[in-house]
Amino acid sequence: MIDTRITGLSPLINVIAKRKPYPPRLIEQNRACWAIKALTVIGAGAVGLSIARKLAERDGTSTLLIERHGSVGTETSSRNSEVIHAGLYYGPTSLKTRLCLQGKEMMYALCASESIPHRNTKKWIVAQTPEQWEELVKVHKFASSISVPTRFVPLSEAQAREPDVRATVGVLESLSTGIVDSHALMSWLEGKFQSLGGECAFHTSVQGVEALPESGGYRITTSSPDGTTDSITTETLINSGGLAAVPISNMLLPPSRHLKPYYAKGSYFSYSSSFPKPSTLVYPAPSPGHGGLGTHLTLDMAGRVRFGPDVEWVDSPDDLSPNPSRLNEALDEIETYLPGIERDKVGLDYCGIRPKLGKLGAVASGKGFQDFVIREEEGFDGFVNLLGIESPGLTSCLAIGEMVEGMLYR
């Protein structure tokens, strides 16, 4: 095996990325001679890592993973609720439903076999009004149709199990919902990818992508923090850039196929009191057309309570400063299902940004639902776009890895 690690030089000199195991070629550059054949994945979040790991498992290939930050999973993948979603909200035919259901099973299996911290916490969806109860009935009916286990909890049982949770009209329990340590998951994926011979190029920002019609493939121009510019030539390119995915897509596709990125900022809130402290996740009933699932109660692996996210539309994916003006509105929503909360013990914690393709709903029961977009772009052989990969992206990441590998090889 040829050692492609050249001490003291940029990790991206000239990478030839091949979908099939062709013999390696030597490519002359003025700075180095690099021998490698690889698939190139942009974005080292949970989804990009899963894709890269899956591709690296193929014999005779070598995979390059490009990440603009200094480590994996520093954006959406680590700034979320870390929930393993059951797949309750996304409609019967959506990619979100299919990949969430498959990904959930894969996630539980992987975490159990590799000792990745996780827990099947279950989840309560609570209704305070007859209108919200109707939404719970819809969710239960849909869950039954796709064989996802849910049950209505009698109010007497709910009071006995979680006396601090208010559910005036009813409770629907999702039995397969859980939580996962997303950082441990991504650390495992990174380690597995590298053990398979994959290469990670951190601090590497994509500045341009162009098609190479004569030779086939694509040229990616990148930059590093010190201003160094490099060029990668790749036959197969997977755009899993998360918040940057739409801008990267627009670098390559013609103007008539450009998209506008939308950014849904979600604030999360910490809770410093030991009471009340439910033992299950608690979500308000879904609101059709809303950009999220409401300011819900989740738990981390240490059992600490946190709330969020809310939805605030922002213009920049870098707008990660907590907004104090969001706190009172969040507290009011939290109090609808947790009336005994100590308001002065709730504080701003962190923010995450969800990549959206419009100001559209997070649940399929309302108008404007936005599904995942995962496709090999027409007229651009070997270029796979992943756009609008928000929730349930973490839950779905392992299934997405299999899907992309299947698109390229089956």
Secondary structure, DSSP 8 states (H G I E B T S, - for coil): ------TTS-S-S--EE-SS-----EEE-SS-EEE-B-EEEE--SHHHHHHHHHHHTSTT--EEEE-SSSSS--SGGGSS--EE----SS-SS-HHHHHHHHHHHHHHHHHHHHT--EE---EEEEESSHHHHHHHHHHHHHHHHTT--EEEE-HHHHHHH-TT---SSEEEEETT-EEE-HHHHHHHHHHHHHHTT-EEE-S-EEEEEEE-TTT-SEEEEEE-TT--EEEEEES-EEE--GGGHHHHHHHHS-GGG----EEEEEEEEEE--SSS--SSEEEE---TT-SSS-S-EEE-TT--EEE----EEES-TT--S--GGGHHHHHHHHHHH-TT--GGGEEEEEEEEEEESSS-BSSTTSTTB---EEEE-TT-TTEEEEES--TTHHHHHHHHHHHHHHHHH-
